[in-house]
C-alpha cells in the first residue's frame, strides 16, 4: 500500500484531521507509524465502540502500529471508584479484542496498554507536575469539558485528566492520537502544551459522534441509548425496535447512524449487500450496496422504520456472535466489574 493509499484509508469517515499535511508527511516518512486511542474504563462497553474499532482497523490495514490504552487511572479521575478499577480493567481487556475479532481485523500490530503500567512512574509523574505549572485551571477545565464529568464542583482529579491524556502521546510513543470529535479540546491542548516540555506535537484524528438509540450521544450510563455487548438476540431486537427513528428523518436517527458508520463500512469492505427483508405484499426484500441508497429511500418514506430496524438488529446480532461464544466468562467478569 502506497502512502497515498494509506492516507485515503485513514481519512475515510473522519470529521477532522489536524493536520492532513502533517499526516501525509508522516506516512511518507515512516513505514509503521504508531497511533493510539485511549478509553477510560468507566461504564460497560457497548456497540458504539464498533465505530472507533473500525477506524483502528483502518490504521491496522494501513500498516500502523495500533495501541489501545485502557486508561484505568483516567477512569478513577472520571469518578470510577478506585476499588473496582482492576475488575473493570479485566472486563475491558477481555471484550476489546473481541470487538476487533467481530469486524475481522488483523491484529498482529495491535496491543492493549494498561494506563497505570507507566502513568505511576517517576518520570511520568514529574512530567505531569511540569505540565501542571504550564496549565491554568481555566485551560484544564476547558480542555476536558466535553469528556470529563466535572459537575457543579469540579474535583482536582478531573483537571488532571486532559494533562495526562496529552502526556500519553509521548509515553506511548505515538505519532498520532485518534478519538471522537468530543476529544478535540484535549487534542488541541496537547498540541499546544507538549512542546513546552520539549516533546513534539502529534497528528490528531477525529471521527463524528454517533447518536444512540434515543437520538442523543450513545452513552454507557444510559441503558436506553445503547446496546450492551452482552445483550442477547431478543434484547437487541427489542432495543432497536424501541429506538428513536422518525419516518423520513435522518437527523438524530441512531439506527441509520449505526448503519452508516458500522454496518455499511463492513459491507463495503467485504463487497456484500445490506438486505432488508420484507413480505411480498409490502414490496419484497430490498438490497443495498451503499448507505446513501438506504438514506435516499428512507427520506422518501419508501423504507419503513420497522423494516430498517429489524434489518439492522440482525446485523448487530451477527456482530455480537464472538461475545456470545464467550458468554459465561464475560458474564462473570461483567458481574465482578459492575455488579450486574
N, C-alpha and C positions, 0 to 999 in steps of 0.2 A: 504494500500500500504506500503510495507516494505521500509526501507531506500535505499536498493539496487535497488528496482524498481523505486523509486523516482529519484535516480541518473541516471539510464538509460534513463528515460524520459527527464530529464533536459539536458542531454548530447546530445540528438539526434539533428542532423542538426547544431551543433555548430562547430566553427572553432578552438576555443582555450578557455581553462578554466585555470585561474590562482588562485589557483591550484586545480586540481581534488582531491588531497588528502585532502585539506582543505574543499572542498565541501562535500566530503564523511563524514568527521568528523562532520561537521555542521549538516548534515541530520541525522546522528546517535544521535546527542546530543540535537537537538532542534525540537520539534514537529511541530511548524509552523514558520519556518524562514521567514524573510522579504526580498523581492527583489524589487529593484526599477529600472525603466528606465526613463530617462529624455528626453523630446522632446522640443526644443526651439520653441516658437510659431512664426515662421517666415513665410515661404511660405505655400501655401494651401496643406493640407494632400492629399496624392494620394494612389494608390493601393499598392505601395511599403511598406506602413505601415502594410499591412497584414503579412509581414514576421515577424516583431517583435511582432505583436499581437498574432500570432500563438505560438511563443515561450513563451510569457507571459501566454497564455492559458495552456501551458505545466506546468509552475510553479503553476498555479491555480490547475491543476489536481493533482499536487504533494503536495497539501495541504500547499502551501506557501501563505503568505500574500503579495499581489501584489500592488505596488504603482506606478502609472504613474505620473511623475512630469511634469506639464505643466509649462515650465520654461519661464515665462514672462520676468523676469529681464534678463535672458540669451539671450532672443530674442532681447532685446534692445542693449545688449553688442555686438550682432552679426548684428548690423546695421538695426534693425527694428525700425521705428520711434516711439518714446515714446507715441505719441498721439493716436496711433492705437492699443496699446498693449491690452487694455481692450476689444476692439471689436474682436481682434484675439483670445484672451483667450475665449471669449464667443463662437466663432465658433469651436475652438478645443474641448472645453468641451461638445459641442453638438455632434460632429462626432466621437470622440474616443470611447465612449460607444457603438455606433452603429457598429464600427469595431468588437468589441467583440461579439455583438449580431449576426453579419453576419457569424462568424465562430462557433457559438453555444457554446461559453464558459460560464461556470458557474461563475458568477461574485460576488458571495456572499462575497468573501475575496479580493475584488478589490476596490481600491479607487483612485480618482483623487486628486492631491495636487497642489495647486497654489503656484508657487515659492515665490512670494512676500509676501505670508501669513506668512512666517517665515524668509525669507532672509533679511528683513529690520529690524529685531530685534537687540537690543543692543548686545546680546551675539554673534549672528552670525557675525555681523559686526566687533566686537572685534576679533573674531577668524580669520576673513578674513585678518585683519591687521597683526595679528600674523603670519599667513601663508605667507603673503607678505614679512615679514622680513626673512623668510627662503628660498625665491624663487628668483633666479636671472631672469633678463629679458630674457636671453637666454633660461633658462629652461621653462619659461612660454610660450615663442614663440614656442618652440619645442613641448610642451605638446599639444597645441591647433592647431598645424599646419595642421592636417588633417580634422579639424572640423570648425574652425573659419575662416571667410573671412577677412584675415588680409590686403590684398592688398599690394601696394608698400610702404605705410607709415602707419604701424600698429598703431591703437589707444590704449590708455591705457585701455579702457574698454574691448577690446578683450583679453588683457593679464590677466584680472581678471577672464575671463570665466572658464579656467581649474581649477583655485583655488576654485571657487565656486562649481564647479561640484564635486570636491573632498570633500569639506565640506558637501555637500548634503548627502553623505553617512552617516555621523554622525547624522545630524539633522533630517533625515528621519527615523532614527533607522533601517537602512538597514543592513542585513547580507551579501547581495550580490548586485552587480550592473551588469546590463545586457545592452548590446548595440552592434552595429555593430563593425566589426574589425577596422573601422576607428577611433574608440574611444580608441584604445589600448594605445596610448601615454598618454592620460589623466588618464586612469586606472592605469598605472604604476606610474605616478606622484602621484596619490592618495595613492597608497600602500607605496610609499617611504616617503611621507611627512606627512600624518595624524598622524603617531606615534610621530612626533616631537611636536605635540600639546597634546600628551597624549591619542590619540584616536587609536583604533585598525585598522589594515588594513582589507579590506574586500575581499571576493571572487569575482573575475571579470570574467564575462562570455561573450563571443563574438560569433556572427554568421557572415557568409560571407556577403559581399555586393552583392546585386543583380543588374545586369546590367539593364538599362532602355530599352525602345523600340528601341533606336538608337544604342544600343551596349555599351553605357557608363553608368556610375552611374546614377541611377534614381534620378532625381532632380526636386524639385518643381519649380525651376527657369527656367527650360527648358520644355515648354509645349509639345514639340515633344517627350520627353523622358519618359513621364508618362501619365497615365490615371487618371483624376481627379475623386474624389469620387462622384461628381455630374454630370458627363458626362452621356448623355442619351445613349440608346442602339445603335443607329446609329453611334454616335460619337465613342463609344467604338470599334465597328466593323471596322470603318474607320481607327482609330489609330492603331489597331492591324494589319490590312491588310498592312499598310504602314511601319510597324516595320521592322527593320533590322533582317533578318533571312535567311542567305545564305544556300542554299540547301546542306544538308550533313554536315554542320559545326555547332558544339556545342558552341565553344568559342565565347563569346560576343553576344550570342543569347538571347535576353531579353525575348522572348516568351517561350523558353524552360526553362529559369531560373525561370520564374514565375510559370510555370507548376510544376517544381521540388520542389520549396520552399514553394508553397502555395497550388495549386490545388491538387497535389498528396498526400500531407500531410493530407489534409482534406479527400480525397477519402480513403486513407489507414485507417484512424481512424474510418471512417464510413462503412468500408468494401464495398465500392462502386467501380465501374469500371469507367474509363475515356473513353468516347465514341467519336470517330472521325467519323463523318458522311460523306460518300462518295457515289456517284452514283454507281449503279451496274456495269456500263461499266468501272469504274476505280477500281473495286475490291470490292465494297460494304463497309459497315461500319467496323470499327476496334474497338476492345475492349481491354483495357489495365488495368492491376491490379497493375502495378508498373511503376515508372518513367523510370527505366532502360530499360524496354521493348520499351517504346516510343523512347528513345535516340538511342537504337540499330537500330531500323527500320529507324529512321531519318538519321543516319550516313550512312546507306546502300542505302539511297536515295529511299527507298520504301515507305516513308511517305512524301508527298509533303508539302512544307511550307504553301501553301494556305489552305490546308485541316487542318493542325495543327492550323493555326491562327484562322480559323473560329471556331474550337472546343474550343480553349482557350478563345476566345471572348465570347462564350456562357457561359462558366463557370464564367467569370468576371461579366457578366451581372446578373447572379444569385446572386453572392456575393454582388452586389450593390443594390439589392432589398430593404433592410431596409432603404437606403438613399432616394430612390425614393418615398417610402411611406411618408417620411418627407420632400419632395421636397420644398414645399412652405416656410416652416420655415427655412430650411437650405439655400435656395437661398437668403432669406432676410438677414440672419446672414453673409453669404459669401459676399454679396454686401456691407454690413456695414464694414466688416473687410478688404476687398480687393478692393472695388470699381469697381467690375467687374459684 
